Amino acid sequence: MTVSRDKLIESAKKLDRQLGNESTFCTKVNEIIIDHSDTNKVADLYKSIYLFQKENKISKISQTLKELSDNLACYLGYSYLFEILGKELGKRNNSSLDELMKELNQLVGLQKVKEEVSRLVIYQKVQSKRKESGLKVPKRTLHMAFMGNPGTGKTTVARIVGRMYYQLGLLSKGHFTEVSRTDLIAGYQGQTALKVKSVIEKAKGGVLFIDEAYSITENDNTDSYGRECLTELTKALEDSRDDLIVIVAGYTDPMNHFFESNPGLKSRFNYFINFENYSSTELLDILETLARKDDYQIDDKLKEILLNYFNDKLEINLTNFSNGRFVRNLYEDLIMNQAVRINKSESVSSKELTLLIKDDFSLEENCSAYIEI
């Protein structure tokens, strides 16, 4: 399938209109049309699309981003595009196993997850040594299930695991493909299987990450498209297991139901890793990490307030707590409140520009008890 130049430009213009006057996707697309041999510009454009997709997973913008991505791939050609992105991927995949393990261990919390991933890596390293010695290597599927609340690092860990398995020689490319229900299920009967096959082909050699996988079967009594998707996916898990890792992720209870929805599905997965909620101390660590990256500091009084706030939040909302996402939203509120506060002063020191204090903690849901600590 090919896409005309005009159709590609129109999808870029549509995205610019949705994002506002400062968006430059149309300019970037025109530059690539003029000279698509500039591989850096192609890679940078795809990076921009990916970053915007992370921030707009459910909105109309997400649909337009996907439309632009698909049109660009059809216009340039998939083989050419894979060659370009493969070179960029190669740069990222140069990290050694030790470097990747260090990257994993630097993540806040997730101690049990880190231990489990370490066990998997050790197992695979030993199997490689057995193979070198001419011994038999047990045939085990590498597919994994990550279960837990949102914002607990499931996607981040999946990316690191994919790069580790590439370094172990278990994957030929090591690229990472993230999809959801909308990427797998078509609008007409019979087309879903073709759509799933297409996704599998693109993901081969790397990791296919299916976020909120349970959404495929949420309406399993009436959703024939979901059943069609699951049938094709279950087959692919077995047929492509030699050069593909599928990682499914989502809330624990819905994921358990997901595995019960197809008799052969659960047996295709060997590794089930639970991602626990962060503790209040770990949530504060995440907040401080975000602040440090942007040259902010949190004063001790605010830290004390936040610890108490996190403790209460965890007590009342354990089953649906959004963890890292919750912290990021709180952080953005803090720096916004700080900006409003210091804007009232005629002169502001460098220290005041960086410091977040208890006066910046003023969300509507907070009761005065926190502020008065």
Secondary structure, 3 states (H helix, E strand, C coil): CCCCHHHHHHHHHHHHHHHCCCCCHHHHHHHHHHCCCCHHHHHHHHHHHHHHHHHCCCCHHHHHHHHHHHHHHHHHCHHHHHHHHHHHHHHHCCCCHHHHHHHHHCCCCCHHHHHHHHHHHHHHHHHHHHHHCCCCCCCCCCCEEEEECCCCCHHHHHHHHHHHHHHCCCCCCCCEEEECHHHHCCCCCCHHHHHHHHHHHHHCCCEEEEECHHHHHCCCCCCHHHHHHHHHHHHHHHHCCCCCEEEEEECHHHHHHHHHCCCCCHHHCCEEEEECCCCHHHHHHHHHHHHHHCCCEECHHHHHHHHHHHHHHHHHCCCCCCCHHHHHHHHHHHHHHHHHHHHCCCCCCHHHHHEECHHHCCCCCCCHHHHCC
